[in-house]
Amino acid sequence: MSKLNRISGNKAIKVLTKLGFSFVRQKGSHVIMKKNTLNGEIGCVVPLHDVLAIGTLSNILKQANLSKEEFLETLKTI
């Protein structure tokens, strides 16, 4: 299993955008992103921190229904 590295909130947003998520709104330092799928709408909240904690990044992936491997493969292309 691949290990998540610490990245910034902006970098996480770039990866999510590449995976089909779009910016909905921002409240303070938190960005709300959504993606329409066949099973309905998926939403996730990304804090705009300089460095996201590993637990925070894991929770973002859970909200977005993404595997670590899928996220990391997309991260390599950015």
TORROKE-475452 format. One record per atom (N, C-alpha, C, O, CB): residue number from 1; residue in one letter; x, y, z. Coordinates in steps of 0.02 Angstrom, whole numbers, plus 50000, padded with zeros to 5 digits. Glycine has a CB too. Example, Ala and Ser with C-alpha at 12.3 -4.5 7.8 and 13.67 -1.06 7.14 Angstrom:
{num=1 | residuo=A | xx=50660 | yy=49716 | zz=50390} .
{num=1 | residuo=A | xx=50615 | yy=49775 | zz=50390} .
{num=1 | residuo=A | xx=50660 | yy=49835 | zz=50390} .
{num=1 | residuo=A | xx=50712 | yy=49834 | zz=50423} .
{num=1 | residuo=A | xx=50565 | yy=49776 | zz=50452} .
{num=2 | residuo=S | xx=50642 | yy=49888 | zz=50354} .
{num=2 | residuo=S | xx=50684 | yy=49947 | zz=50357} .
{num=2 | residuo=S | xx=50645 | yy=50002 | zz=50394} .
{num=2 | residuo=S | xx=50670 | yy=50057 | zz=50402} .
{num=2 | residuo=S | xx=50704 | yy=49970 | zz=50286} .
This chain:
{num=1 | residuo=M | xx=50042 | yy=49942 | zz=50000} .
{num=1 | residuo=M | xx=50000 | yy=50000 | zz=50000} .
{num=1 | residuo=M | xx=50044 | yy=50062 | zz=50000} .
{num=1 | residuo=M | xx=50094 | yy=50066 | zz=50036} .
{num=1 | residuo=M | xx=49952 | yy=50000 | zz=50060} .
{num=2 | residuo=S | xx=50026 | yy=50110 | zz=49960} .
{num=2 | residuo=S | xx=50065 | yy=50171 | zz=49954} .
{num=2 | residuo=S | xx=50054 | yy=50215 | zz=50015} .
{num=2 | residuo=S | xx=50002 | yy=50211 | zz=50049} .
{num=2 | residuo=S | xx=50046 | yy=50209 | zz=49890} .
{num=3 | residuo=K | xx=50103 | yy=50257 | zz=50028} .
{num=3 | residuo=K | xx=50100 | yy=50301 | zz=50086} .
{num=3 | residuo=K | xx=50084 | yy=50372 | zz=50063} .
{num=3 | residuo=K | xx=50113 | yy=50396 | zz=50014} .
{num=3 | residuo=K | xx=50167 | yy=50299 | zz=50125} .
{num=4 | residuo=L | xx=50039 | yy=50405 | zz=50097} .
{num=4 | residuo=L | xx=50023 | yy=50474 | zz=50082} .
{num=4 | residuo=L | xx=50077 | yy=50520 | zz=50108} .
{num=4 | residuo=L | xx=50102 | yy=50511 | zz=50163} .
{num=4 | residuo=L | xx=49954 | yy=50493 | zz=50111} .
{num=5 | residuo=N | xx=50095 | yy=50569 | zz=50068} .
{num=5 | residuo=N | xx=50142 | yy=50619 | zz=50089} .
{num=5 | residuo=N | xx=50105 | yy=50683 | zz=50107} .
{num=5 | residuo=N | xx=50047 | yy=50692 | zz=50088} .
{num=5 | residuo=N | xx=50195 | yy=50633 | zz=50033} .
{num=6 | residuo=R | xx=50137 | yy=50725 | zz=50143} .
{num=6 | residuo=R | xx=50106 | yy=50789 | zz=50162} .
{num=6 | residuo=R | xx=50111 | yy=50836 | zz=50103} .
{num=6 | residuo=R | xx=50165 | yy=50848 | zz=50076} .
{num=6 | residuo=R | xx=50141 | yy=50819 | zz=50225} .
{num=7 | residuo=I | xx=50054 | yy=50863 | zz=50083} .
{num=7 | residuo=I | xx=50050 | yy=50911 | zz=50028} .
{num=7 | residuo=I | xx=50009 | yy=50971 | zz=50050} .
{num=7 | residuo=I | xx=49977 | yy=50970 | zz=50103} .
{num=7 | residuo=I | xx=50020 | yy=50878 | zz=49964} .
{num=8 | residuo=S | xx=50009 | yy=51022 | zz=50010} .
{num=8 | residuo=S | xx=49969 | yy=51082 | zz=50026} .
{num=8 | residuo=S | xx=49897 | yy=51073 | zz=50005} .
{num=8 | residuo=S | xx=49881 | yy=51029 | zz=49965} .
{num=8 | residuo=S | xx=49999 | yy=51145 | zz=49992} .
{num=9 | residuo=G | xx=49854 | yy=51114 | zz=50033} .
{num=9 | residuo=G | xx=49783 | yy=51113 | zz=50014} .
{num=9 | residuo=G | xx=49774 | yy=51130 | zz=49941} .
{num=9 | residuo=G | xx=49732 | yy=51101 | zz=49907} .
{num=9 | residuo=G | xx=49743 | yy=51161 | zz=50057} .
{num=10 | residuo=N | xx=49814 | yy=51178 | zz=49916} .
{num=10 | residuo=N | xx=49809 | yy=51197 | zz=49845} .
{num=10 | residuo=N | xx=49827 | yy=51140 | zz=49799} .
{num=10 | residuo=N | xx=49796 | yy=51130 | zz=49747} .
{num=10 | residuo=N | xx=49854 | yy=51257 | zz=49831} .
{num=11 | residuo=K | xx=49877 | yy=51101 | zz=49817} .
{num=11 | residuo=K | xx=49898 | yy=51044 | zz=49776} .
{num=11 | residuo=K | xx=49843 | yy=50990 | zz=49777} .
{num=11 | residuo=K | xx=49830 | yy=50959 | zz=49726} .
{num=11 | residuo=K | xx=49965 | yy=51015 | zz=49802} .
{num=12 | residuo=A | xx=49812 | yy=50980 | zz=49835} .
{num=12 | residuo=A | xx=49757 | yy=50932 | zz=49839} .
{num=12 | residuo=A | xx=49699 | yy=50953 | zz=49794} .
{num=12 | residuo=A | xx=49667 | yy=50912 | zz=49762} .
{num=12 | residuo=A | xx=49733 | yy=50924 | zz=49912} .
{num=13 | residuo=I | xx=49685 | yy=51018 | zz=49792} .
{num=13 | residuo=I | xx=49632 | yy=51044 | zz=49749} .
{num=13 | residuo=I | xx=49649 | yy=51033 | zz=49676} .
{num=13 | residuo=I | xx=49604 | yy=51015 | zz=49637} .
{num=13 | residuo=I | xx=49621 | yy=51120 | zz=49763} .
{num=14 | residuo=K | xx=49712 | yy=51042 | zz=49656} .
{num=14 | residuo=K | xx=49732 | yy=51029 | zz=49587} .
{num=14 | residuo=K | xx=49721 | yy=50956 | zz=49568} .
{num=14 | residuo=K | xx=49697 | yy=50941 | zz=49513} .
{num=14 | residuo=K | xx=49806 | yy=51047 | zz=49577} .
{num=15 | residuo=V | xx=49738 | yy=50910 | zz=49614} .
{num=15 | residuo=V | xx=49728 | yy=50838 | zz=49601} .
{num=15 | residuo=V | xx=49653 | yy=50823 | zz=49594} .
{num=15 | residuo=V | xx=49633 | yy=50788 | zz=49548} .
{num=15 | residuo=V | xx=49759 | yy=50796 | zz=49657} .
{num=16 | residuo=L | xx=49613 | yy=50849 | zz=49640} .
{num=16 | residuo=L | xx=49541 | yy=50836 | zz=49638} .
{num=16 | residuo=L | xx=49510 | yy=50865 | zz=49575} .
{num=16 | residuo=L | xx=49465 | yy=50834 | zz=49546} .
{num=16 | residuo=L | xx=49507 | yy=50866 | zz=49700} .
{num=17 | residuo=T | xx=49533 | yy=50923 | zz=49554} .
{num=17 | residuo=T | xx=49508 | yy=50953 | zz=49492} .
{num=17 | residuo=T | xx=49524 | yy=50909 | zz=49432} .
{num=17 | residuo=T | xx=49482 | yy=50899 | zz=49388} .
{num=17 | residuo=T | xx=49538 | yy=51023 | zz=49482} .
{num=18 | residuo=K | xx=49584 | yy=50882 | zz=49431} .
{num=18 | residuo=K | xx=49603 | yy=50837 | zz=49377} .
{num=18 | residuo=K | xx=49561 | yy=50772 | zz=49377} .
{num=18 | residuo=K | xx=49552 | yy=50741 | zz=49325} .
{num=18 | residuo=K | xx=49678 | yy=50820 | zz=49382} .
{num=19 | residuo=L | xx=49537 | yy=50753 | zz=49436} .
{num=19 | residuo=L | xx=49496 | yy=50693 | zz=49442} .
{num=19 | residuo=L | xx=49421 | yy=50707 | zz=49431} .
{num=19 | residuo=L | xx=49380 | yy=50663 | zz=49441} .
{num=19 | residuo=L | xx=49506 | yy=50662 | zz=49511} .
{num=20 | residuo=G | xx=49404 | yy=50768 | zz=49411} .
{num=20 | residuo=G | xx=49335 | yy=50783 | zz=49392} .
{num=20 | residuo=G | xx=49296 | yy=50824 | zz=49442} .
{num=20 | residuo=G | xx=49237 | yy=50838 | zz=49430} .
{num=20 | residuo=G | xx=49299 | yy=50720 | zz=49381} .
{num=21 | residuo=F | xx=49326 | yy=50844 | zz=49498} .
{num=21 | residuo=F | xx=49291 | yy=50885 | zz=49546} .
{num=21 | residuo=F | xx=49294 | yy=50958 | zz=49524} .
{num=21 | residuo=F | xx=49341 | yy=50979 | zz=49490} .
{num=21 | residuo=F | xx=49322 | yy=50877 | zz=49617} .
{num=22 | residuo=S | xx=49243 | yy=50996 | zz=49543} .
{num=22 | residuo=S | xx=49243 | yy=51067 | zz=49525} .
{num=22 | residuo=S | xx=49232 | yy=51109 | zz=49588} .
{num=22 | residuo=S | xx=49200 | yy=51088 | zz=49636} .
{num=22 | residuo=S | xx=49189 | yy=51082 | zz=49471} .
{num=23 | residuo=F | xx=49258 | yy=51169 | zz=49585} .
{num=23 | residuo=F | xx=49252 | yy=51217 | zz=49640} .
{num=23 | residuo=F | xx=49179 | yy=51239 | zz=49646} .
{num=23 | residuo=F | xx=49148 | yy=51257 | zz=49596} .
{num=23 | residuo=F | xx=49299 | yy=51279 | zz=49630} .
{num=24 | residuo=V | xx=49151 | yy=51236 | zz=49706} .
{num=24 | residuo=V | xx=49082 | yy=51259 | zz=49717} .
{num=24 | residuo=V | xx=49083 | yy=51326 | zz=49753} .
{num=24 | residuo=V | xx=49053 | yy=51374 | zz=49730} .
{num=24 | residuo=V | xx=49043 | yy=51207 | zz=49758} .
{num=25 | residuo=R | xx=49118 | yy=51328 | zz=49810} .
{num=25 | residuo=R | xx=49121 | yy=51390 | zz=49848} .
{num=25 | residuo=R | xx=49178 | yy=51386 | zz=49898} .
{num=25 | residuo=R | xx=49208 | yy=51334 | zz=49909} .
{num=25 | residuo=R | xx=49054 | yy=51405 | zz=49884} .
{num=26 | residuo=Q | xx=49191 | yy=51443 | zz=49929} .
{num=26 | residuo=Q | xx=49242 | yy=51447 | zz=49980} .
{num=26 | residuo=Q | xx=49216 | yy=51486 | zz=50038} .
{num=26 | residuo=Q | xx=49185 | yy=51539 | zz=50029} .
{num=26 | residuo=Q | xx=49308 | yy=51478 | zz=49952} .
{num=27 | residuo=K | xx=49227 | yy=51460 | zz=50098} .
{num=27 | residuo=K | xx=49209 | yy=51497 | zz=50158} .
{num=27 | residuo=K | xx=49271 | yy=51500 | zz=50202} .
{num=27 | residuo=K | xx=49291 | yy=51449 | zz=50230} .
{num=27 | residuo=K | xx=49148 | yy=51464 | zz=50195} .
{num=28 | residuo=G | xx=49300 | yy=51558 | zz=50208} .
{num=28 | residuo=G | xx=49361 | yy=51565 | zz=50246} .
{num=28 | residuo=G | xx=49418 | yy=51528 | zz=50212} .
{num=28 | residuo=G | xx=49433 | yy=51541 | zz=50153} .
{num=28 | residuo=G | xx=49352 | yy=51540 | zz=50318} .
{num=29 | residuo=S | xx=49449 | yy=51483 | zz=50248} .
{num=29 | residuo=S | xx=49506 | yy=51446 | zz=50220} .
{num=29 | residuo=S | xx=49486 | yy=51376 | zz=50197} .
{num=29 | residuo=S | xx=49529 | yy=51333 | zz=50188} .
{num=29 | residuo=S | xx=49562 | yy=51442 | zz=50271} .
{num=30 | residuo=H | xx=49421 | yy=51363 | zz=50188} .
{num=30 | residuo=H | xx=49397 | yy=51298 | zz=50167} .
{num=30 | residuo=H | xx=49363 | yy=51302 | zz=50099} .
{num=30 | residuo=H | xx=49318 | yy=51343 | zz=50089} .
{num=30 | residuo=H | xx=49350 | yy=51268 | zz=50219} .
{num=31 | residuo=V | xx=49383 | yy=51259 | zz=50054} .
{num=31 | residuo=V | xx=49355 | yy=51256 | zz=49987} .
{num=31 | residuo=V | xx=49310 | yy=51195 | zz=49982} .
{num=31 | residuo=V | xx=49330 | yy=51140 | zz=50001} .
{num=31 | residuo=V | xx=49411 | yy=51254 | zz=49932} .
{num=32 | residuo=I | xx=49250 | yy=51204 | zz=49956} .
{num=32 | residuo=I | xx=49203 | yy=51150 | zz=49946} .
{num=32 | residuo=I | xx=49204 | yy=51132 | zz=49872} .
{num=32 | residuo=I | xx=49196 | yy=51174 | zz=49829} .
{num=32 | residuo=I | xx=49131 | yy=51169 | zz=49970} .
{num=33 | residuo=M | xx=49215 | yy=51067 | zz=49859} .
{num=33 | residuo=M | xx=49219 | yy=51042 | zz=49791} .
{num=33 | residuo=M | xx=49168 | yy=50987 | zz=49782} .
{num=33 | residuo=M | xx=49153 | yy=50950 | zz=49829} .
{num=33 | residuo=M | xx=49291 | yy=51016 | zz=49774} .
{num=34 | residuo=K | xx=49140 | yy=50981 | zz=49721} .
{num=34 | residuo=K | xx=49090 | yy=50929 | zz=49708} .
{num=34 | residuo=K | xx=49102 | yy=50897 | zz=49640} .
{num=34 | residuo=K | xx=49134 | yy=50925 | zz=49596} .
{num=34 | residuo=K | xx=49019 | yy=50959 | zz=49710} .
{num=35 | residuo=K | xx=49076 | yy=50836 | zz=49635} .
{num=35 | residuo=K | xx=49081 | yy=50798 | zz=49572} .
{num=35 | residuo=K | xx=49015 | yy=50760 | zz=49563} .
{num=35 | residuo=K | xx=48992 | yy=50727 | zz=49610} .
{num=35 | residuo=K | xx=49142 | yy=50749 | zz=49573} .
{num=36 | residuo=N | xx=48986 | yy=50763 | zz=49504} .
{num=36 | residuo=N | xx=48926 | yy=50725 | zz=49489} .
{num=36 | residuo=N | xx=48946 | yy=50657 | zz=49462} .
{num=36 | residuo=N | xx=48988 | yy=50652 | zz=49417} .
{num=36 | residuo=N | xx=48881 | yy=50763 | zz=49438} .
{num=37 | residuo=T | xx=48916 | yy=50605 | zz=49490} .
{num=37 | residuo=T | xx=48929 | yy=50536 | zz=49468} .
{num=37 | residuo=T | xx=48863 | yy=50503 | zz=49453} .
{num=37 | residuo=T | xx=48810 | yy=50532 | zz=49464} .
{num=37 | residuo=T | xx=48969 | yy=50497 | zz=49522} .
{num=38 | residuo=L | xx=48866 | yy=50441 | zz=49429} .
{num=38 | residuo=L | xx=48805 | yy=50403 | zz=49416} .
{num=38 | residuo=L | xx=48767 | yy=50388 | zz=49481} .
{num=38 | residuo=L | xx=48706 | yy=50381 | zz=49480} .
{num=38 | residuo=L | xx=48822 | yy=50338 | zz=49381} .
{num=39 | residuo=N | xx=48803 | yy=50384 | zz=49537} .
{num=39 | residuo=N | xx=48772 | yy=50369 | zz=49601} .
{num=39 | residuo=N | xx=48751 | yy=50432 | zz=49639} .
{num=39 | residuo=N | xx=48729 | yy=50427 | zz=49696} .
{num=39 | residuo=N | xx=48819 | yy=50329 | zz=49643} .
{num=40 | residuo=G | xx=48757 | yy=50489 | zz=49609} .
{num=40 | residuo=G | xx=48739 | yy=50552 | zz=49642} .
{num=40 | residuo=G | xx=48798 | yy=50599 | zz=49647} .
{num=40 | residuo=G | xx=48849 | yy=50590 | zz=49613} .
{num=40 | residuo=G | xx=48712 | yy=50538 | zz=49711} .
{num=41 | residuo=E | xx=48790 | yy=50649 | zz=49689} .
{num=41 | residuo=E | xx=48841 | yy=50700 | zz=49696} .
{num=41 | residuo=E | xx=48888 | yy=50684 | zz=49754} .
{num=41 | residuo=E | xx=48866 | yy=50663 | zz=49807} .
{num=41 | residuo=E | xx=48808 | yy=50770 | zz=49706} .
{num=42 | residuo=I | xx=48953 | yy=50694 | zz=49742} .
{num=42 | residuo=I | xx=49003 | yy=50683 | zz=49793} .
{num=42 | residuo=I | xx=49033 | yy=50751 | zz=49810} .
{num=42 | residuo=I | xx=49052 | yy=50789 | zz=49766} .
{num=42 | residuo=I | xx=49059 | yy=50632 | zz=49770} .
{num=43 | residuo=G | xx=49038 | yy=50766 | zz=49874} .
{num=43 | residuo=G | xx=49067 | yy=50829 | zz=49895} .
{num=43 | residuo=G | xx=49123 | yy=50818 | zz=49944} .
{num=43 | residuo=G | xx=49123 | yy=50769 | zz=49982} .
{num=43 | residuo=G | xx=49013 | yy=50874 | zz=49925} .
{num=44 | residuo=C | xx=49170 | yy=50864 | zz=49944} .
{num=44 | residuo=C | xx=49224 | yy=50860 | zz=49994} .
{num=44 | residuo=C | xx=49247 | yy=50931 | zz=50011} .
{num=44 | residuo=C | xx=49240 | yy=50978 | zz=49971} .
{num=44 | residuo=C | xx=49284 | yy=50817 | zz=49968} .
{num=45 | residuo=V | xx=49275 | yy=50937 | zz=50070} .
{num=45 | residuo=V | xx=49298 | yy=51001 | zz=50096} .
{num=45 | residuo=V | xx=49374 | yy=50998 | zz=50102} .
{num=45 | residuo=V | xx=49401 | yy=50952 | zz=50133} .
{num=45 | residuo=V | xx=49265 | yy=51019 | zz=50164} .
{num=46 | residuo=V | xx=49408 | yy=51047 | zz=50073} .
{num=46 | residuo=V | xx=49481 | yy=51049 | zz=50075} .
{num=46 | residuo=V | xx=49504 | yy=51113 | zz=50109} .
{num=46 | residuo=V | xx=49490 | yy=51168 | zz=50084} .
{num=46 | residuo=V | xx=49511 | yy=51044 | zz=50003} .
{num=47 | residuo=P | xx=49538 | yy=51108 | zz=50166} .
{num=47 | residuo=P | xx=49565 | yy=51168 | zz=50198} .
{num=47 | residuo=P | xx=49627 | yy=51193 | zz=50160} .
{num=47 | residuo=P | xx=49668 | yy=51154 | zz=50136} .
{num=47 | residuo=P | xx=49584 | yy=51153 | zz=50272} .
{num=48 | residuo=L | xx=49633 | yy=51257 | zz=50154} .
{num=48 | residuo=L | xx=49689 | yy=51287 | zz=50117} .
{num=48 | residuo=L | xx=49750 | yy=51297 | zz=50162} .
{num=48 | residuo=L | xx=49775 | yy=51353 | zz=50169} .
{num=48 | residuo=L | xx=49668 | yy=51354 | zz=50085} .
{num=49 | residuo=H | xx=49773 | yy=51245 | zz=50192} .
{num=49 | residuo=H | xx=49832 | yy=51248 | zz=50235} .
{num=49 | residuo=H | xx=49895 | yy=51239 | zz=50193} .
{num=49 | residuo=H | xx=49892 | yy=51209 | zz=50139} .
{num=49 | residuo=H | xx=49829 | yy=51194 | zz=50291} .
{num=50 | residuo=D | xx=49950 | yy=51265 | zz=50218} .
{num=50 | residuo=D | xx=50014 | yy=51256 | zz=50183} .
{num=50 | residuo=D | xx=50034 | yy=51183 | zz=50181} .
{num=50 | residuo=D | xx=50061 | yy=51159 | zz=50131} .
{num=50 | residuo=D | xx=50069 | yy=51298 | zz=50217} .
{num=51 | residuo=V | xx=50020 | yy=51147 | zz=50235} .
{num=51 | residuo=V | xx=50034 | yy=51075 | zz=50239} .
{num=51 | residuo=V | xx=49974 | yy=51041 | zz=50271} .
{num=51 | residuo=V | xx=49956 | yy=51057 | zz=50328} .
{num=51 | residuo=V | xx=50100 | yy=51061 | zz=50279} .
{num=52 | residuo=L | xx=49944 | yy=50994 | zz=50236} .
{num=52 | residuo=L | xx=49888 | yy=50956 | zz=50263} .
{num=52 | residuo=L | xx=49915 | yy=50899 | zz=50305} .
{num=52 | residuo=L | xx=49962 | yy=50865 | zz=50285} .
{num=52 | residuo=L | xx=49841 | yy=50930 | zz=50207} .
{num=53 | residuo=A | xx=49885 | yy=50887 | zz=50362} .
{num=53 | residuo=A | xx=49902 | yy=50829 | zz=50403} .
{num=53 | residuo=A | xx=49881 | yy=50766 | zz=50365} .
{num=53 | residuo=A | xx=49834 | yy=50768 | zz=50326} .
{num=53 | residuo=A | xx=49868 | yy=50833 | zz=50473} .
{num=54 | residuo=I | xx=49915 | yy=50711 | zz=50378} .
{num=54 | residuo=I | xx=49900 | yy=50648 | zz=50343} .
{num=54 | residuo=I | xx=49828 | yy=50626 | zz=50357} .
{num=54 | residuo=I | xx=49794 | yy=50603 | zz=50312} .
{num=54 | residuo=I | xx=49950 | yy=50593 | zz=50365} .
{num=55 | residuo=G | xx=49805 | yy=50634 | zz=50419} .
{num=55 | residuo=G | xx=49736 | yy=50617 | zz=50437} .
{num=55 | residuo=G | xx=49685 | yy=50659 | zz=50400} .
{num=55 | residuo=G | xx=49633 | yy=50634 | zz=50379} .
{num=55 | residuo=G | xx=49726 | yy=50624 | zz=50511} .
{num=56 | residuo=T | xx=49700 | yy=50723 | zz=50392} .
{num=56 | residuo=T | xx=49656 | yy=50768 | zz=50355} .
{num=56 | residuo=T | xx=49652 | yy=50747 | zz=50282} .
{num=56 | residuo=T | xx=49598 | yy=50746 | zz=50252} .
{num=56 | residuo=T | xx=49681 | yy=50841 | zz=50360} .
{num=57 | residuo=L | xx=49709 | yy=50731 | zz=50252} .
{num=57 | residuo=L | xx=49711 | yy=50709 | zz=50182} .
{num=57 | residuo=L | xx=49673 | yy=50643 | zz=50174} .
{num=57 | residuo=L | xx=49638 | yy=50634 | zz=50124} .
{num=57 | residuo=L | xx=49783 | yy=50702 | zz=50158} .
{num=58 | residuo=S | xx=49680 | yy=50598 | zz=50222} .
{num=58 | residuo=S | xx=49643 | yy=50535 | zz=50220} .
{num=58 | residuo=S | xx=49568 | yy=50547 | zz=50222} .
{num=58 | residuo=S | xx=49530 | yy=50514 | zz=50187} .
{num=58 | residuo=S | xx=49665 | yy=50489 | zz=50278} .
{num=59 | residuo=N | xx=49547 | yy=50593 | zz=50264} .
{num=59 | residuo=N | xx=49475 | yy=50609 | zz=50268} .
{num=59 | residuo=N | xx=49450 | yy=50641 | zz=50204} .
{num=59 | residuo=N | xx=49393 | yy=50628 | zz=50184} .
{num=59 | residuo=N | xx=49462 | yy=50655 | zz=50327} .
{num=60 | residuo=I | xx=49490 | yy=50682 | zz=50172} .
{num=60 | residuo=I | xx=49470 | yy=50711 | zz=50107} .
{num=60 | residuo=I | xx=49460 | yy=50655 | zz=50056} .
{num=60 | residuo=I | xx=49412 | yy=50657 | zz=50018} .
{num=60 | residuo=I | xx=49524 | yy=50762 | zz=50082} .
{num=61 | residuo=L | xx=49505 | yy=50606 | zz=50055} .
{num=61 | residuo=L | xx=49498 | yy=50550 | zz=50009} .
{num=61 | residuo=L | xx=49436 | yy=50509 | zz=50023} .
{num=61 | residuo=L | xx=49403 | yy=50485 | zz=49977} .
{num=61 | residuo=L | xx=49561 | yy=50506 | zz=50012} .
{num=62 | residuo=K | xx=49419 | yy=50500 | zz=50087} .
{num=62 | residuo=K | xx=49358 | yy=50464 | zz=50105} .
{num=62 | residuo=K | xx=49296 | yy=50502 | zz=50080} .
{num=62 | residuo=K | xx=49251 | yy=50472 | zz=50052} .
{num=62 | residuo=K | xx=49354 | yy=50454 | zz=50181} .
{num=63 | residuo=Q | xx=49295 | yy=50567 | zz=50091} .
{num=63 | residuo=Q | xx=49239 | yy=50608 | zz=50068} .
{num=63 | residuo=Q | xx=49231 | yy=50605 | zz=49992} .
{num=63 | residuo=Q | xx=49176 | yy=50604 | zz=49966} .
{num=63 | residuo=Q | xx=49248 | yy=50681 | zz=50090} .
{num=64 | residuo=A | xx=49288 | yy=50602 | zz=49957} .
{num=64 | residuo=A | xx=49288 | yy=50603 | zz=49884} .
{num=64 | residuo=A | xx=49281 | yy=50533 | zz=49854} .
{num=64 | residuo=A | xx=49280 | yy=50526 | zz=49793} .
{num=64 | residuo=A | xx=49351 | yy=50636 | zz=49859} .
{num=65 | residuo=N | xx=49277 | yy=50482 | zz=49896} .
{num=65 | residuo=N | xx=49273 | yy=50412 | zz=49872} .
{num=65 | residuo=N | xx=49331 | yy=50394 | zz=49827} .
{num=65 | residuo=N | xx=49322 | yy=50363 | zz=49774} .
{num=65 | residuo=N | xx=49207 | yy=50400 | zz=49835} .
{num=66 | residuo=L | xx=49392 | yy=50413 | zz=49847} .
{num=66 | residuo=L | xx=49452 | yy=50400 | zz=49808} .
{num=66 | residuo=L | xx=49498 | yy=50353 | zz=49847} .
{num=66 | residuo=L | xx=49501 | yy=50355 | zz=49908} .
{num=66 | residuo=L | xx=49489 | yy=50465 | zz=49791} .
{num=67 | residuo=S | xx=49533 | yy=50311 | zz=49810} .
{num=67 | residuo=S | xx=49583 | yy=50269 | zz=49842} .
{num=67 | residuo=S | xx=49649 | yy=50308 | zz=49846} .
{num=67 | residuo=S | xx=49659 | yy=50356 | zz=49809} .
{num=67 | residuo=S | xx=49593 | yy=50202 | zz=49802} .
{num=68 | residuo=K | xx=49691 | yy=50288 | zz=49892} .
{num=68 | residuo=K | xx=49757 | yy=50320 | zz=49898} .
{num=68 | residuo=K | xx=49796 | yy=50313 | zz=49833} .
{num=68 | residuo=K | xx=49829 | yy=50360 | zz=49811} .
{num=68 | residuo=K | xx=49797 | yy=50290 | zz=49957} .
{num=69 | residuo=E | xx=49793 | yy=50254 | zz=49803} .
{num=69 | residuo=E | xx=49830 | yy=50241 | zz=49742} .
{num=69 | residuo=E | xx=49807 | yy=50286 | zz=49685} .
{num=69 | residuo=E | xx=49849 | yy=50313 | zz=49648} .
{num=69 | residuo=E | xx=49823 | yy=50168 | zz=49722} .
{num=70 | residuo=E | xx=49741 | yy=50294 | zz=49677} .
{num=70 | residuo=E | xx=49714 | yy=50337 | zz=49625} .
{num=70 | residuo=E | xx=49737 | yy=50409 | zz=49635} .
{num=70 | residuo=E | xx=49755 | yy=50443 | zz=49587} .
{num=70 | residuo=E | xx=49638 | yy=50333 | zz=49622} .
{num=71 | residuo=F | xx=49735 | yy=50432 | zz=49697} .
{num=71 | residuo=F | xx=49755 | yy=50500 | zz=49713} .
{num=71 | residuo=F | xx=49829 | yy=50510 | zz=49699} .
{num=71 | residuo=F | xx=49849 | yy=50560 | zz=49669} .
{num=71 | residuo=F | xx=49740 | yy=50516 | zz=49786} .
{num=72 | residuo=L | xx=49871 | yy=50463 | zz=49721} .
{num=72 | residuo=L | xx=49943 | yy=50469 | zz=49712} .
{num=72 | residuo=L | xx=49963 | yy=50465 | zz=49639} .
{num=72 | residuo=L | xx=50010 | yy=50500 | zz=49619} .
{num=72 | residuo=L | xx=49979 | yy=50415 | zz=49752} .
{num=73 | residuo=E | xx=49930 | yy=50423 | zz=49599} .
{num=73 | residuo=E | xx=49945 | yy=50419 | zz=49527} .
{num=73 | residuo=E | xx=49930 | yy=50486 | zz=49493} .
{num=73 | residuo=E | xx=49968 | yy=50508 | zz=49450} .
{num=73 | residuo=E | xx=49904 | yy=50362 | zz=49494} .
{num=74 | residuo=T | xx=49875 | yy=50517 | zz=49512} .
{num=74 | residuo=T | xx=49858 | yy=50582 | zz=49483} .
{num=74 | residuo=T | xx=49905 | yy=50636 | zz=49507} .
{num=74 | residuo=T | xx=49923 | yy=50681 | zz=49469} .
{num=74 | residuo=T | xx=49785 | yy=50601 | zz=49500} .
{num=75 | residuo=L | xx=49927 | yy=50631 | zz=49570} .
{num=75 | residuo=L | xx=49974 | yy=50680 | zz=49598} .
{num=75 | residuo=L | xx=50040 | yy=50679 | zz=49559} .
{num=75 | residuo=L | xx=50071 | yy=50731 | zz=49551} .
{num=75 | residuo=L | xx=49986 | yy=50665 | zz=49673} .
{num=76 | residuo=K | xx=50061 | yy=50620 | zz=49536} .
{num=76 | residuo=K | xx=50124 | yy=50615 | zz=49498} .
{num=76 | residuo=K | xx=50121 | yy=50655 | zz=49433} .
{num=76 | residuo=K | xx=50173 | yy=50677 | zz=49408} .
{num=76 | residuo=K | xx=50140 | yy=50543 | zz=49483} .
{num=77 | residuo=T | xx=50062 | yy=50663 | zz=49404} .
{num=77 | residuo=T | xx=50056 | yy=50697 | zz=49339} .
{num=77 | residuo=T | xx=50053 | yy=50773 | zz=49346} .
{num=77 | residuo=T | xx=50053 | yy=50808 | zz=49296} .
{num=77 | residuo=T | xx=49993 | yy=50673 | zz=49304} .
{num=78 | residuo=I | xx=50052 | yy=50797 | zz=49407} .
{num=78 | residuo=I | xx=50049 | yy=50871 | zz=49417} .
{num=78 | residuo=I | xx=50118 | yy=50898 | zz=49431} .
{num=78 | residuo=I | xx=50126 | yy=50959 | zz=49440} .
{num=78 | residuo=I | xx=50001 | yy=50889 | zz=49476} .
